Structure formats: C-alpha cells, structure tokens
C-alpha cells in the first residue's frame, strides 16, 4: 500500500514542467512581447505610408500567437504536449495562406 503512495515530488515530469514554465515566463514571453511590439510598430508604419500590411509579418505574428498559446496550455496543465523546442514549431494554419490567383 505504501508503494502506491510514492511521493509525487520524485516524478521528473513535474520538475521539467516547472523548469519549462520558469524559462517561458522568465525569458521567452518577454522576447515574444518585444517582437509583437516591434511588429505592431512596423505594421502601423506600413499601413500609414504604404496603405497595406505585410503578409509575412502577419504570418510571423500568427506563429508567435500559436507558440504562446501552446506553451501556456502546457505550463497550466491544460495540455501534456510539450511546446517548442521540445516539439515541432507550431505550423501555420491555412487561414492566411490561401491566396486567389486573380
């Protein structure tokens, strides 16, 4: 019976999740915030002076959004799928990549 009550603190996956959470909140989300801020400024300048947004920048910020969401799902125990770099970078969704030929 005591074997079934083994302390959960000895499980490595809990500690790895804590380390990932600290790294993501301490470093990567700070970097994501800076990148989104820069993208905001660049897109504003493009819209103000050119009159249109940059598709590649839109795709980049969409990737950042998917990465952030995936990481937050993991560190809040809503998902057991580890985020990048422990898995593949979240790929693009086809919502923006469909372009008409006309």
N, C-alpha and C positions, 0 to 999 in steps of 0.2 A: 504494500500500500504506500509506503514511503517513496518507492521508486516512481509512482505516478505523480507525486507532489514535488518533483525536482524543480528547484528554483528557476524561474523564467529568466532571471538575470544572466544565467550562463549561456543562453542562446545567442549565438553570434549575429543572427539576422536583426535582432533588436538593436544591438550596438551599431551595426552597419547603417541601419536606418537613421539612428541618431547622428552619426558622423555625416551622412549624406545631408540630413536636414540642416546641420550647422554649416556645412560648406555652401549649400544652396542659399540659405538665408544670409550668411555672412559675406559671401563673395559674389555668387552668380546673379542673384536677384538685384544686387547693387549695379552690376555690369549691365544687366538687362534694362534696368531703369535708365541708365545713361544712354544706351543705344536707342531706346524708344524716344527719349528726349531729343537726341540728335536727329532721328528720323522725322520727328514732328517738325523740327525747325527746317529741315531740308524740304520736306513736302510742302510746308507753308510757303517757302520761297519759290518753289517750282510752280505752285498754283497761282501765287501772286504775280509772277513775272512771265511764266510760260503759258499758264492757263490750263495745265493738266498735271496729273500726278504721275509719278514714276512707277511703272508696273513692277520692276524688280525690287524697289524699296517696299512696295506694298506686300509682295511675296515674302520678303525678308522679315518684315514685322509680323506677318501672319505666322511664319515659322517660330518666331520668338514667343508669340502667344501660345502656340501649341506646346512648345517646350516648357513654358512656365506652368501651363495647366497640368501637363503630365507630371512634372516634378512636384507640384503641390498635391496632386492626387496621391502620390507615393508617400510623401512625408506626413500626410494627415491620415494615413491608413485607409484611404478610400480605394486604393489600388495596390496590388502587390507587384505590379510591373515596374521595375527599376527604370529611372529616367536616364537619359544620355549623361555620361559616357558609358553607362553600364548596359545600355541597349542602343539600338539604332536611333539616329536623329529622327524626330517625328517628320514624316514625309509630307509633302504638300497635298492639300485636298484639292480636288479638281474644280472648286468653285470659281477660281480666278484664271485657271489655265486654259479654259475653253475660250477660243477666240474665233470669231467668224471670219471667213475669207473675203467677205465683201467690204 
